[in-house]
């Protein structure tokens, strides 16, 4: 069977992981691109990729590329494709996704309408039927990308993002997508640790996505076994018998995997609603007593004495703002007191939160959590890796930042008695005293305003945990 060109989309910064995954599943000539990987594959391999990829958002067949400067070029490029040859029956529904603009095609909604017209006009002229347009998972699902006056047209074989495994009925306020959770686990070394029957721990598990994906990996369960997709099932080369065989193979591998895995997967959270949701999500998967979610506070949470990998996505203060800094302080304390000898993989929104973990990091990887730039930081939890925290601070700082912290602590200790005695709640705390920190800091009750010498200004809640003890 001949190989054809395909494209697998994924979150940014996951491309290299996805490339390796695709090659392991039988793809060839895999080349990473921005937010995805180009590859060649037979139909059998494509079906296996759809079943087993833990990282891909979508799998798409590359149909054509053509010059495209205006509406006429776009209509012609889409019309040149024989659309009936891409499906195994006349499509009842049509879904179109369009990305990119140029000087003439400035509106993606308009461009998607042009694509829709070209497809529907062709099917109407040849077969007297026009498919109904739907938002997602049409029997014919099309994706088009316009870049540098070139249009590339794909047939979307999954119809919707593969991160939607089907086990999550509803979300907590700040959930991780399942394929991002899978990438975090791969970067943290969980697939190898699971083969050695290590334990996976999440002390702030939320709705359980990290641990549920870890369970699927540990037990060799296919992430997309329950996939429902009009787009895939209507694809011209799709063979229902071959898909059923893949499902049966996945079921057998899952049974064996559950018997072989002897580690524990343990999640706790201090929000009862989140724990209930995690258990509801777990009920949608084949599972046993080796995975559990419980309501518990960190101060009472104990883990097995050895062979632990701690994974955690603490609150960033963006979607979840209430007491988010205290969560980081509690996590740091818990790691030091209750998780000695563990490996830890913590998702952080910035360097400051990374320092708040309180240990020297081994590695870090850039990732995107939705629109947020985040970093996965890996730690080995031990006394020798514990960062020394100066007096009057909640966490250590980089050596370059510590002089400023020392100056601010000194100024606070000098100004606090004066401000309390006179009832003053607004005053200048720092005035570009050090050349390397050329800005001013004014305190207004529980807020600060930082003003740079160039006139740049930033303001926000005064939450500097390194100084809150004053």
N, C-alpha and C positions, 0 to 999 in steps of 0.2 A: 504494500500500500504506500503511495507516494506521500511525501511530507509537503505541507503547505505553510505559509507564514501566518503567525498569530501574534497577538500582543496581550500580555497579562498586566492589568493595572494593579497598583498597590499604593499604600501610603508612602509619602516621601521619606527617604532615608532607609527604606526597607528593601530597596532594589537588589542589593547584593545577596541578601538572605533569600529573596524570591528566586534569583537566578540559580542559586545552588539547589533550591527546592525543585525547581522545574527540571534541572538536569538529573536530579535523583529520580524523578518520575518518568524519565525517558525522553525529554525534549532534547533537541540538538541546536547548535549554533545560537545559544542564548546570549543576548547582549543587553546590558542594562541601559535604560534611558531614564528621563525624568519621570518619576512616579510610575515606573513600570518596566517591563522586560519584553523585548522582542525575541521570539523563538520560532523554530520550525518543529513540526510534529505531525504524526499520522493521526487519523481520527481516533484510534484506540488510545493513544497517549493523551489526546485532548480530553477525552472522557475521564481518564484517570486523573488528570490535572484538576478537572472540575470536582471530582469526588474527594481528592485528597489534599488539595492545596489549603494550607492553613493561613497563608499570607495574602493571596490574591484578592482584590476587590471584584474584578471582572475578568473574564477570558473572552477575547474578541478575535474573530477571523478578519485578517486584512483583505479587503476587497479591491481597492484601487487607490491610486494617488494621481492627482492632476493639477495643472496650473489653475488658479482660481483668483481672479481679480475683482469680479463683480457678480451680480445676481445671475446674469446669463451664463457665465462660466460655471457657477455652482449648479444651476439647474441641469446643464448639459453633462457635467461630471457625474451627477447622481443618475441621470437618465441613461447613461452609457452602460450601467450595470444591469444585467438581466436578473431582475429580482425574483422571478418565479423559480430560477435555478438555485436559489439559496435556501428554499424551504421545501418541505415534503408535502405541503398542501397549500391551497390559497389561504393566505393569512387573514384571520378574522379581525385581528387588531394590529396596530402599528404604534411603536414607541420610538421616539427620536430624541437623542441627546446631542447637543451641538456646543462645541467649545471653540473660542478664538474669534478674532476680529481682524479686519484690515481697513484700508482707507474707505472702501466702498461698502463693505459689509460690517457695519458698526454695531448691529444689534443681534445677539445670538437667537432671540426669539423669532425675529424675522427670518434669519438664516435657516432655522429649523423648519419654518413654514415653507420655505422654498424647497427644502429636501422632501418634506411631506408631499408637496404638490407634484414633484417629479416622480416619486414612487407611486402615488395614487393614480396619477395620469397614465402611467405605463400599465399598471394592472387593470385599470378601467378600460383602456384601449384594447388590451389583449384578451381580457377575460370578462369584462363587463361588471366588475365588482371593485368597490373601493373599501379598504379596511377602515375600521373605526380607530380613531386616534386615542391612545391611552397614555398615561404618564410614565408607566413602567411595565416591564415584563410583557410586552406585546408578543403575539405569535411571531411577528417579525420585529426585532429590536435592532435599531441602527444607531451607531455613534459616529459623529463626524468631527474632525479637528482641523481647524484652519490655522496655518502658521506660515509666515513669510510668503503669502500669496500662493500657498499650496494646500489643497484640500485632501485629506486622507479619510477614506470611508471604511468603516468596520461594520461587520455583523456582530452584535453583542450576543454571545451564546449563553449568557447566564440570566439576562433580563433584569437582574437587580444585584446589589452588592453581595458577594459571598461571605462578608463578615456577618451577615444575618443568618446564623446557624439554625435558628428555629427554636432554641431552648429558652430564649429570654422573652418573656411575655410583656414586661414593661420595664422601664428604666428608673434607676435612682437619678438624683439631680445631676451628677457628674460621672456618667459611666464611661468606661473604656470600650472602644470597639473591639470585637473579638479577635480580628486579625492583628491589631496593634498589641493586644495582650499576648498573642502567640509570638510576635516578634520579640517582645520583652523577655518572654520565657526562653526563647532560643538564644538571645544574647546573654542571658544569665546562666546558661549551661544546664537548664533543666532537662532536656532530652537525655543527656548523658547521665545526669544524676538520677533520673527516674529508672534508667536501666540498672543502676546499682542499688535500687530500692531505698533511695534517700527520701526525706520528708520535705514537703512543700508547705510553707507557713505564710499566711497573710494576716497580720494583726489588725488591719483596718480593711476588711474584705469587701465592705459595701454589698453590692448585689452578687458578688462572687465571680466576676468574669475571669480574673487572673487564675483562680483556682480551678474553675470549670474547664478552661482551656488546658491547664496543667493536667487535669484528670484525663481529658481526651488524648493528650500526648502520652501520658504514662501507660494508658491501657490500649494504645495503638488503635484508637477509634477514629473513623473517617469523619472529618468535620462537616462534610456536606452530604452525609448519608440520607438525610431527610429532605434534600433539595426538591422544591417544587418550582418548575420553570417552564412556562409556555415557550420561551425563546429557545431553550435547549431541546425540548421535545419536538419542536417543529423544524429544527435545523435539518437540512436536506440529508446529510450523512448519518443522522442519529439513528441508532439501532436499539430498540427497546430491549431486545434479548441481551445484548452486550451490557447495557446499563444494569439490568437485573443481575447479571453475573457479577458485576462490580459490587453491587449492594450485598449480595450473598457472601462474596469474599470478605467484604468489610465486616459483616456480622460475625463471621468465623474468627477473624483477626481480633475483634473486640472481646469475644469470649475468652480466647487464649490470653490476651493481654490483661484482662481483669484477674485471671488466675495467677499470672506470673508476677504482677506488681505487688510487692509486700511493704511498700512504704506507707506513710500516712500523709493525707492532705487535709490541713486544718485551717479553718478560717474563723475569726471572731470579729465582732464589731459591737460598739456600745449603742448603736441605733437598732432597736428591736424591729422596726419596719424593714430595714435593709437586710437583716438576718432572715426574716420571714421570706423576703423576695429571693434571697440566695437559695433558700431551701426549696422554694417553688420552682426556680430555674433548674436546680439539681434533679427534681422529680421528673423532669422532662428527658433526662438521660438515663441510660443503663448505669447503675451504680451499686456499690455495696458500702459496708461500714468503714472502709478505708478513707472515705472522704466525708467531712462533716462541717457544718456551719453552726456556730453557737453565739448566743448573746453573752458578752463578757467584757469587762473593762480591762485595760492593759495591766494594771497593777496586780491583777489576780491571774493573768494568763501565763501559764507555764507550758513549755514545749518539750518534746523528747530531748534527752541529754546529748545526742550527737546526730551527725548526718542531716543537718537542717539547711535548707535554702529558704531564706525569708524574702518574699517579694511584696512590694507595697506601693500603692499609689495614694499618698497622703493628700489632703486638700491643699490646693494652691492659693486659696484666697481670691479666686476669680468667680467661679460659680458657687462654691461653698466658702463663705466669708466668716461665719461665726466661729470664733475661737480657733481659727485654723493654725495660728502660731503655737498655741498650747499643744496642739496635736503633734507638731514636729518635736517639741520639747519632750513630750511623753514618749514618743517613738525612740528618741535618742537615749533616754533613760532606760527604757525597756530593753533595747538592744544591748546596752552595756551590762544590765543586771540579770536579764533572763535569757539572753541568747548568745552566751560566750561560745566561741568556736564555730558559729554559724557563718555561712556566706549570705550576703544580703544584696538585693537588687532593688534600688529605690528610684522611683520616677520623680524628678524634681523640675520645677519650672524655671529655676535660675541658680546661679552659683551660691547665692546666700543660703538657700534651702539646703544645698549640698553640704555646706559647712555646718548647718544646724544638725545634720545627722550625727556629727561628732566623731567621725572616724576618717582616717586617711583612705581615700578611694584608690582602687586598683585600676579601673578603667572607666571611661564614660563614652556613651554613644548618643548622638543627636537623633531625635525623633520628632514627629509632629502628632500631637493629640488634638485632632480637629484642626482648628486654626492656630493653636498654641504651639510655640516652639518649646520643647522640653528636652531634658537629658536623662538618660538612664545611667545611674551611677552604681558601680559595683564595689562592694566593701567586703573585707574579711574582718569579722568582729572578734577582736582580741584586745587585751590590755595594752600590748605594744603598739597597736594601731589607733588607740584612743588619743584624740587631740587634747592637748592641755588647754584648759579654759582659764584665762586670766580672771582675777577677782573682780567682781562687779559686772560680769558678762554672763549671758546665758549660753553662748557658744563661741568657739574659736573663730578667728578671722585670718585671712591671708596676711603674710608678714608686711606687705605693702599698705594694708588698710589699718593695721593695729595702731600706728602712731596717731591717726585721727581719732580712733576710739579712745585712746588714752587721754588725748586733749579734751574730748567731749566729756569724759567721766570727771576729769579734773574741774572743768568749768561748771558742770552740774553740781558737784559737791560744794563749790564756792558760791554758786548763785542760789541754791535751794534755800538756805536759811534766810537770805535777804528777801527772796520772792515771797516766802511764807510770812515773814514778819511784816511785810508791807502789803500783803494781799495782791501781789502783782502776778498776773497769769500770762502776760505776753512780754517776751524779752528776746534780745539777740543772744544766741548761745555760742555762735562761732562766726568770725568775720574775716575769712581768708587769712588766718594767722600763719598758715603754712603754705609756701609757694606751690607745692605739689597738689594741694587741695584748695584751688582758687575759687571758692564760692562762700556764700554766707548761709547760715542756718538760723532761722527765727522760730521760736517756740510759741505757740498759741494754745494754751491749755493742753489738750491731748493731741494736738496737731503740730506738724512742722511744715515750714515753707523753706525750700532750698532754692537759692537764687544764684545762678552762675554769673561770673563777671561779664560774660558776653551778652547778658540780658535774658538768657534762657531761664525759664522757670518751671519748676515741678512742684506740685503740692499733693498731699494725701494725708490719710490718718497717720498719727504718730504711733507707729507700732514697732519702733526699733527695739527688738528684744534684747540687743546687747546692752541697752542703756535703761531698760525699764525698772531695774532694781533701784534706780535713783529717782 
